[in-house]
Amino acid sequence: MGKYDRLGKFLSLHRDDKITLTLEQTEMLLGSRLPESARVYSAWWSDASSHPQVRSWSDIGWKVHVHSEKGKVAWVTFRKREE
């Protein structure tokens, strides 16, 4: 099981088309702390990436929108892609 699989599992069970999570909530789901780059660089969340964290949601049909506060990522909104 990959580090971000728990996030993918959570999203796959989520019934709504959208959910917003703080980084702290995301860490609770993962059971571990996100890397500092997830807090500093919105590109860490970029759907254009092939990184394992992105595959955890993109492989199951979700995309992400990053919300920043004071220059740092504060929370993320996951949305189901339209088919």
C-alpha positions as CSV (number, residue, x, y, z in Angstrom):
1,M,0.0,0.0,0.0
2,G,1.4,3.4,-1.0
3,K,1.6,6.4,1.3
4,Y,-1.3,8.2,-0.4
5,D,-3.6,5.2,-1.0
6,R,-5.7,6.0,2.1
7,L,-6.5,9.4,0.6
8,G,-7.6,7.7,-2.6
9,K,-9.7,5.2,-0.7
10,F,-11.4,8.0,1.2
11,L,-12.2,9.9,-1.9
12,S,-13.5,6.8,-3.7
13,L,-16.0,6.3,-0.8
14,H,-17.1,9.9,-0.8
15,R,-20.6,10.4,-2.2
16,D,-20.5,14.1,-3.1
17,D,-18.8,15.5,-6.2
18,K,-16.7,17.8,-4.1
19,I,-14.9,17.9,-0.7
20,T,-12.6,20.4,0.9
21,L,-10.0,19.3,3.4
22,T,-7.5,21.2,5.4
23,L,-4.0,19.9,5.3
24,E,-4.4,18.8,8.9
25,Q,-7.5,16.7,7.9
26,T,-5.5,15.3,5.0
27,E,-2.7,14.3,7.4
28,M,-5.2,12.6,9.7
29,L,-6.5,10.5,6.7
30,L,-3.0,9.6,5.7
31,G,-1.9,8.8,9.2
32,S,1.3,10.8,8.6
33,R,2.5,14.3,8.1
34,L,2.6,15.8,4.6
35,P,6.0,16.9,3.3
36,E,6.8,20.6,3.7
37,S,6.6,21.0,-0.1
38,A,2.9,20.3,0.1
39,R,2.4,23.3,2.3
40,V,4.7,25.6,0.4
41,Y,4.2,24.7,-3.3
42,S,0.8,24.4,-4.9
43,A,2.6,22.5,-7.7
44,W,2.9,19.6,-5.3
45,W,-0.8,19.1,-5.8
46,S,-0.8,19.8,-9.5
47,D,-2.9,17.4,-11.6
48,A,-0.2,17.7,-14.4
49,S,2.2,15.7,-12.2
50,S,2.7,12.0,-12.3
51,H,3.8,11.9,-8.6
52,P,2.3,9.2,-6.3
53,Q,0.1,11.7,-4.4
54,V,-1.5,12.9,-7.6
55,R,-2.1,9.4,-8.9
56,S,-3.9,8.6,-5.6
57,W,-6.8,10.9,-6.7
58,S,-6.4,11.2,-10.5
59,D,-6.5,7.5,-11.0
60,I,-9.9,7.4,-9.5
61,G,-11.3,10.3,-11.4
62,W,-10.7,13.3,-9.1
63,K,-8.9,16.6,-9.6
64,V,-7.7,19.1,-7.0
65,H,-7.8,22.9,-6.5
66,V,-5.4,24.4,-4.1
67,H,-6.4,27.3,-1.7
68,S,-3.6,29.4,-0.3
69,E,-3.5,31.7,2.7
70,K,-0.6,34.0,3.4
71,G,1.5,32.4,0.6
72,K,1.1,28.8,1.9
73,V,-1.3,26.0,0.9
74,A,-4.0,26.0,3.6
75,W,-6.6,23.5,2.2
76,V,-7.4,21.7,-0.9
77,T,-10.7,21.0,-2.7
78,F,-11.1,17.7,-4.5
79,R,-13.7,17.4,-7.3
80,K,-14.9,14.5,-9.3
81,R,-14.0,14.9,-13.0
82,E,-17.0,15.2,-15.3
83,E,-17.2,12.1,-17.5
